[in-house]
Amino acid sequence: METWLLLAAGACAAAFVQGLAGFGFGLVAMTFWSWTLAPSLAAPAVVFGSLVGQLLAVRSLRHGLDWRRLAPFLLGGLLGVPLGVGLLHYVDPAAFRLGVGLVLLVYCPAMLLAAELPRVTRGGRPADAGVGWLSGIMSGFGGLPGPALTLWCVLRGWPRDQQRAVFQTFNLVMHGVTLSSYAVAGLLDARMVPVFAVVGGAVLVPALAGVRLYRRFSDATFRRLVLGLLTLSGVALVVSGVRSLW
């Protein structure tokens, strides 16, 4: 019973944060699930819960969705995923998480404290595709499609609706590809049915509540929220990496 309660509580909290910020489901959920769920169950549960939450929030993306802007990121991401999967044979995932976490811990707090954020205006679509490619590699290798792309959207200086439309749609597609890969690899067995049922039911109301609250945010408040969550992501990744390496 305790396992199922933690599963539902983690899904509720994670769905609310994702509805509010557009990302962060796995970060929040794993603070609950890492104590009770085996990694073979937790990883698909994170991808499934995040995917359901993203689908529930699709309607909120209509204010900023621009397929011409999004296309380079998606193309780069889809090209990067296979390379990320291939790197699993050569790079230690714990060292990878530690490295990403340290970068986030240095850079994101600095931007939070800065009076004015730097703006990246050059590079155009090739630069966007390159960031998408890097995010695709991170998704295939470590299940982390969000940090690089989310940070890039902040540095681009786009309005919050446009930022959210880019990184949330990108994450939705990457999670869909990942879940399909799990199915093809035979990782979604009968044990996942009750897990998916609990997670799917638990995310419905919190995800929609988070989306509703998001509409009240200004661009500046949304930027601080995103940078704050990325900083917390860095903390979680560093702790996870150090524990695994130790």
Sequence and secondary structure as in RCSB ss.txt:
>XXXX:A:sequence
METWLLLAAGACAAAFVQGLAGFGFGLVAMTFWSWTLAPSLAAPAVVFGSLVGQLLAVRSLRHGLDWRRLAPFLL
GGLLGVPLGVGLLHYVDPAAFRLGVGLVLLVYCPAMLLAAELPRVTRGGRPADAGVGWLSGIMSGFGGLPGPALT
LWCVLRGWPRDQQRAVFQTFNLVMHGVTLSSYAVAGLLDARMVPVFAVVGGAVLVPALAGVRLYRRFSDATFRRL
VLGLLTLSGVALVVSGVRSLW
>XXXX:A:secstr
 HHHHHHHHHHHHHHHHHHHHS  HHHHHHHHHTTTS HHHHHHHHHHHHHHHHHHTGGGGGGT  HHHHHHHHH
HHHHHHHHHHHHTTTS HHHHHHHHHHHHHHHHHHHHH SS      SHHHHHHHHHHHHHHHHHHHS  HHHHH
HHHHHHT  HHHHHHHHHHHHHHHHHHHHHHHHHTT   TTHHHHHHHHHHHHHHHHHHHHHHHTT  HHHHHHH
HHHHHHHHHHHHHHHHHHHH 
